[in-house]
Amino acid sequence: MQKEYLSAPLPFVGQKRMFAKEFRQILKQFNEATVFVDLFGGSGLLSHITKHEKPNATVVYNDYDNYRKRLANIPRTNALLSDLRRIVENCPRKKIVPESVKKNILKRIAQEEQTGFVDYITLSTSLLFSMKYVLNYEALSKETFYSRIRMTDFNADGYLDGLVIESCDYKEVFQKYRDIPNVVYLVDPPYLSTEVGSYSMSWGLADYLDVLTVLRGTSFVYFTSNKSSILELCEWIERNNTIGNPFAGAKKKIFNAHMNYNSTYTDIMLYKKPDVYKFAA
């Protein structure tokens, strides 16, 4: 059997590696005839773990963010990082890189761009302050560089083996599989009130709430955080389901305020297995 990855082989904001152990336990409740549909596939970690734990089940990975492209370019990324290690070899680890060294790094990255794909999210983890990500050369060039380059190569051998790959809006994937018996939806949308800058989508409150329609009458594993307050909101709506929209017809003015702060949040995983999996239209 192929290696089971308990974290994504390439950096991805929001991967569920901290839930890997508990998620594997939840999967034991479902049989091999189950069809698992990972609506917000992201790094593919949930899909990969599911296929490894349930090798005879159908597992659908919706790769909307094209994580596969990053995986396919791992050899290029490894070669680039190897060159960058040599450029920063005299720089102290985890310290700011001098401007002269930064220029050489950017020159090498610019050369890579001329010949093909550059994985800026992976580069961010090697050059920028912790948890800071950029998506292109221009944004990268404006940042302060740190000597944090990974010392070993990346590898993703077998990571996507056996998965059914989709690449479209989650609503399209849901419609495609909603009438198939024994479907379990893995639902890990971008968190509300959390940075989603590395995702290939815009995301607001209405989008976040729309996802809840997928959960009605289905079997699911759903991820959220205490920062979104979605559980508190749903409980309030249940208690006050006749209020309607109190803002209907109100006028709106806006003022943009800016503030700096540090914060943490708690991840939450919920799962539900109705007696009948099939979605009731």
Helices and strands as residue ranges (DSSP letters): G 17-19, H 20-27, E 35-38, H 45-53, E 58-62, H 67-72, H 74-87, H 99-115, H 120-127, H 137-141, E 164-166, H 170-177, E 183-187, H 205-210, H 212-215, E 219-225, H 230-239, E 267-272
